[in-house]
Amino acid sequence: MPRSAPTGAAESRLAHALDVASRTVLAAVGGYLAAALTTAGLARWLPLPRVEAVMAGMLGSFAIYATVAIFAFAVARASRAWFWTSVYCVPLAAALYLSMHGGGA
């Protein structure tokens, strides 16, 4: 008679699969968002000619994307990775929005 898997094992596998899926989404989407915001911010705020500022921002974006992707799988909990990625992205997005739409002076 075959033994059926306990329900706790199935729930554990589902929790693990959701954790990996969450980290994968963070690595892909969060990494892209962080890299894009960094590129736009550096291109806008670096005191260089426009072409050089854009190139510096693009070069920096590769490091940011890789850092977020590694960080997504390196931390103990996925919620911590989501939190710190949002701590990085939200103020950067707000500052970029304000600088583009005349906020502040």
Legacy VTK file of the C-alpha trace (Angstrom):
# vtk DataFile Version 3.0
C-alpha trace
ASCII
DATASET POLYDATA
POINTS 105 float
0.000 0.000 0.000
1.632 3.315 -1.037
2.039 5.935 1.590
0.631 9.373 0.921
2.656 12.462 1.700
1.637 14.265 4.863
-0.195 17.519 4.301
2.573 19.411 6.083
5.080 18.347 3.432
2.844 19.605 0.621
2.367 22.933 2.391
6.100 23.183 2.957
6.813 22.559 -0.733
4.239 25.161 -1.719
5.717 27.712 0.698
9.192 27.046 -0.669
7.973 27.368 -4.273
6.259 30.679 -3.486
9.407 31.926 -1.749
11.537 31.098 -4.780
8.965 32.655 -7.117
8.894 35.849 -5.032
12.672 36.088 -5.068
12.766 35.472 -8.810
10.241 38.244 -9.465
12.230 40.558 -7.217
15.475 39.729 -8.992
13.989 40.310 -12.439
11.494 43.135 -11.964
12.993 44.805 -8.904
16.474 44.639 -10.393
15.268 46.206 -13.603
13.385 48.933 -11.753
16.353 49.759 -9.522
18.713 49.810 -12.501
16.385 52.000 -14.573
15.868 54.486 -11.746
19.593 54.644 -11.081
20.345 55.206 -14.758
17.758 57.962 -15.063
18.913 59.632 -11.859
22.591 59.581 -12.764
21.875 60.785 -16.297
19.897 63.670 -14.860
22.047 64.670 -11.885
25.674 64.039 -12.816
27.496 67.282 -13.616
28.837 65.947 -16.908
27.933 66.491 -20.530
24.659 64.697 -21.301
26.193 61.827 -23.305
28.802 61.072 -20.649
26.217 61.221 -17.853
23.989 58.755 -19.698
26.923 56.418 -20.322
27.963 56.562 -16.667
24.399 55.820 -15.624
24.167 52.878 -18.001
27.437 51.422 -16.758
26.263 51.774 -13.182
22.970 50.076 -13.983
24.685 46.758 -14.675
26.162 46.729 -11.187
22.847 47.706 -9.588
20.914 45.011 -11.448
23.424 42.332 -10.498
23.463 43.503 -6.876
19.673 43.323 -6.543
19.571 39.892 -8.210
22.231 38.512 -5.864
20.675 40.207 -2.850
17.243 38.703 -3.639
18.611 35.206 -3.083
21.221 35.976 -0.423
19.004 37.221 2.402
17.258 34.900 4.836
13.701 36.060 4.080
12.206 37.279 0.824
10.257 39.978 2.664
13.520 41.535 3.812
14.788 41.660 0.233
11.540 43.288 -0.925
11.740 45.808 1.900
15.317 46.907 1.210
14.774 47.076 -2.524
11.772 49.336 -1.975
13.803 51.438 0.486
16.273 51.986 -2.354
13.732 52.543 -5.157
10.969 54.653 -3.605
13.073 57.684 -2.539
15.006 57.540 -5.801
11.754 57.493 -7.790
10.336 60.357 -5.726
13.460 62.480 -6.171
13.527 61.771 -9.888
9.847 62.653 -10.224
10.299 65.900 -8.318
13.360 66.876 -10.334
11.505 66.298 -13.584
8.285 68.051 -12.594
9.666 71.152 -10.926
9.319 70.155 -7.312
11.580 71.886 -4.873
12.902 74.900 -6.764
LINES 1 106
105 0 1 2 3 4 5 6 7 8 9 10 11 12 13 14 15 16 17 18 19 20 21 22 23 24 25 26 27 28 29 30 31 32 33 34 35 36 37 38 39 40 41 42 43 44 45 46 47 48 49 50 51 52 53 54 55 56 57 58 59 60 61 62 63 64 65 66 67 68 69 70 71 72 73 74 75 76 77 78 79 80 81 82 83 84 85 86 87 88 89 90 91 92 93 94 95 96 97 98 99 100 101 102 103 104
